[in-house]
Amino acid sequence: MSENLKKLSGQGVAIWLDDISRERLRSGNLEQLIREKNVVGVTSNPTIFANALSKGDAYDGQLHDLAVRGVDIGEAVRAITTYDIRWAADVLRPVYDATGGVDGRVSLEVDPRLARESEKTVAEARALWWMVDRPNLFIKIPATVEGLPAITQALSEGISVNVTLIFSLERYRAVMDAWLAGLEAAQAKGLDLGSIESVASFFVSRVDTEIDKRLDKLGKPELKGKAGIANARLAYAAYEDVMNSERWQRLRAAGAKPQRPLWASTGVKNPEYSDTMYVDQLVAPGTVNTMPEKTLDATADHANVTGDTVRPFYEQAWNTMAALKEAGIDYDDVVKVLEDEGVEKFEASWNELLESVTKNLVP
């Protein structure tokens, strides 16, 4: 195993792979990454599934059987995605057992077209939780305003949740409040809090992409490439505030586990930046970094893991955000645009997935 990956894990960062495919599972590649690159979890999203289905022949047999059975498109997509997720969950089960249920997790997203509908999101979460039927599953629910009550409700029923598409500090605090409310409701029902896990996926590189574009228009290139990391560092500060709260301490005493911050969108979009910057500069205990394989390989090869690169830099992060505001960056508008775009992109990928499955549902 790479020394860099060992160091990263040693700093309390869980390394997850931001990808899944039937071919990766069939070839044994996921097992290899667990063994050789310390991968201890997997995340998926509609874009990943659409891409997986567009390549190779790994899904042909199942697509044929679904066509022969005459299933509708919605059932077909659920059958295909849950098959991969169950398989990945079984591959990661030894990690889940070894870590007491903290890692060894696989995430499956609810239909992104439901992102603005609380009740339907909860119903979909229940259905996917039942279909996969693995204790090391995360149901991904977007952190839209409408997603917040769905997060609370799912957790209250014992469903482990990966909250996705978090861009703003204000929304992240609302997500943590929804998580705590879910645990409190689960406790009132007498559920085992120790069996309910959650992570909060805070997106990083997309923040830089949007703000850098605006900085170019404002003629402020010296501030480019700083917003994403500063924003994420301040999210960790908000997380620490909650971890120090009496509300959390009561739940912790009852057996609850923290909702870990998960750094998402860690693939670097700008070739001028270091390809491991969203790994090197976001090292903090009790976090997850979910990486595309390209970023995972770069981290293994040449990351600069020197210790905690989050908590010592809170003041610097606040200064960066203040400088961005002074330069004319409207933070509230940025995060709104990013959330709207995030939902739209996943909806587009979901539609692409539906079209691909429809085209292939031929006996």
BELTA-V910247 format. One record per backbone hydrogen bond with DSSP energy under -1.0 kcal/mol. NH is the residue of the N-H (numbers start at 1). CO is the residue of the C=O. If there is no record, write none. Layout:
BEGIN
NH_CO, NH_CO
END
This chain:
BEGIN
6_2, 7_3, 8_4, 9_5, 10_6, 11_7, 12_9, 13_8, 14_287, 16_289, 17_41, 18_291, 19_17, 25_21, 26_22, 27_23, 29_24, 30_24, 32_28, 33_29, 34_30, 35_31, 36_32, 37_33, 39_33, 40_15, 42_105, 43_17, 49_45, 50_46, 51_47, 52_48, 53_49, 55_52, 60_57, 63_59, 64_60, 65_61, 66_62, 67_63, 68_64, 69_65, 71_66, 76_72, 77_73, 78_74, 79_75, 80_76, 81_77, 82_78, 83_79, 84_80, 85_81, 86_82, 87_83, 88_84, 89_85, 90_86, 91_87, 92_88, 96_92, 97_93, 98_94, 99_95, 100_97, 101_96, 102_99, 104_40, 106_136, 107_42, 108_138, 110_140, 114_111, 115_112, 117_114, 121_117, 122_118, 123_119, 124_120, 125_121, 126_122, 127_123, 128_124, 129_125, 130_126, 131_127, 132_128, 133_129, 137_134, 138_106, 139_160, 140_108, 141_162, 143_164, 148_144, 151_147, 152_148, 153_149, 154_150, 155_151, 156_152, 158_155, 159_154, 161_197, 162_139, 163_199, 164_141, 166_201, 172_168, 173_169, 174_170, 175_171, 176_172, 177_173, 178_174, 179_175, 180_176, 181_177, 182_178, 183_179, 184_180, 185_181, 186_182, 187_183, 188_184, 189_185, 190_187, 191_186, 195_192, 196_193, 199_161, 200_260, 201_163, 202_262, 203_166, 204_264, 205_265, 207_204, 208_204, 209_205, 210_206, 211_207, 212_208, 213_209, 214_210, 215_211, 216_212, 217_213, 218_214, 220_215, 223_220, 224_221, 226_223, 230_226, 231_227, 232_228, 233_229, 234_230, 235_231, 236_232, 237_233, 238_234, 239_235, 240_236, 241_237, 242_238, 243_239, 244_240, 245_242, 249_245, 250_246, 251_247, 252_248, 253_249, 255_252, 256_251, 260_198, 262_200, 263_288, 264_202, 273_270, 277_274, 279_276, 280_276, 281_277, 282_279, 287_12, 288_261, 289_14, 290_263, 291_16, 296_292, 297_293, 298_294, 299_295, 300_296, 301_297, 302_298, 303_299, 309_283, 313_310, 317_313, 318_314, 319_315, 320_316, 321_317, 322_318, 323_319, 324_320, 325_321, 326_322, 327_323, 328_325, 329_324, 331_329, 334_330, 335_331, 336_332, 337_333, 338_334, 339_335, 340_336, 341_337, 342_338, 343_339, 344_340, 345_341, 346_342, 347_343, 348_344, 349_345, 350_346, 351_347, 352_348, 353_349, 354_350, 355_351, 356_352, 357_353, 358_354, 359_355, 360_356, 362_360
END
